[in-house]
Amino acid sequence: MPLKFKREMAMTQVLITAPIQQSAFNSVVDTFPNVTFHLQPSSNSKDPQLLSECEVLATFGEDFDAAIIESMPRLNFLQVFKAGVDNLPLKELQKKGVLVSNVRGIHRNSVSEYVFGCILSLSLNLFAFRENQKDKVWFRNINREELFQKTIGVIGAGSIGREVARKAKAFGMYTLGINFTGRPVPHFDRVYPPGGISELLASSDFVLMALPLTEATRHFMDDRKFAMMKPDSCFINIARGRVVDEQALIRALERKKIRAAVLDVFEREPLPADSPLWAMQNVILTPHIAGVSPVYMERAMEIFRHNLSVYLGTGRNFINLIDLERGY
């Protein structure tokens, strides 16, 4: 049975299926005493009666599909506890008029630190030194590079992209970005509209993919775009696996069209055991963990509390409302 807190004059019913700690749940309950909250982490035991009554749902999204929409006739607001909403039935949500918000922005610290941890490991050739350490080999003639005056190009100059650019400036790097309009963004030396992609790719020593996944961005990076990159450049993907044609990336690495890749996301996850990427020496591969943080849910709940207050009429301006037409 779901945990349930009923208060006097309870009107709005809110279902939380994200696995939050009891203390976090108690905190949001105490913040809104005139709301009935239900905590039901298991998607296999949803009560049809409960679903029919709730008008707010807070979820990671994996347990949400078109069938759930049909079983929630009163649903008005959906809070997703992650940045990507590409797995949601956006057309059905739009048709029903449901407001959708994500937690875009809470990943910027952890992801940007991941990006520079990997960039520094490559630039300083730390993996070569680590292998020598295992073999007790004292060998100093290993190539190392500086980040100073190198260029990083960010495809998707949003929250994460801005934080990466800010940190890049601390290393004395040049920063290029792509966004939908080409409008200036803090910490970027230059921002291009989508038509400037060839110039960004040809100029960048590091190319960071930070686009949301939509129909328009699926396989955004393909053979043609990898061919535009510098042969000694590094490609980094912390966005979604399907914004990259993975076979095109493998070909670019095998044919030395690019020097290296840092990959936290893949077209299929878990990455199949027979993928050539596992064995490539010029690839850093991690299992979709760049955004993991010990304070992830704390930050996500802050956004949820704010948005719920707006929904209830006691706050102003939703955070991170999704344009369901665009998909982000």
Secondary structure, 3 states (H helix, E strand, C coil): CCEEECCCCCCEEEEECCCCCHHHHHHHHHHCCCEEEEECCCHHHCCHHHHHHCCEEEECCCCCCHHHHHHCCCCCEEEECCCCCCCCCHHHHHHHCCEEECCCCCCHHHHHHHHHHHHHHHHCCHHHHHHHHHCCCCCCCCCCCCCCCCEEEEECCCHHHHHHHHHHHHCCCEEEEECCCCCCCCCCCEEECHHHHHHHHHHCCEEEECCCCCCCCCCCECHHHHHHCCCCCEEEECCCHHHECHHHHHHHHHCCCCCEEEECCCCCCCCCCCCHHHHCCCEEECCCCCCCCCCHHHHHHHHHHHHHHHHCCCCCCCCCECCCCCCC
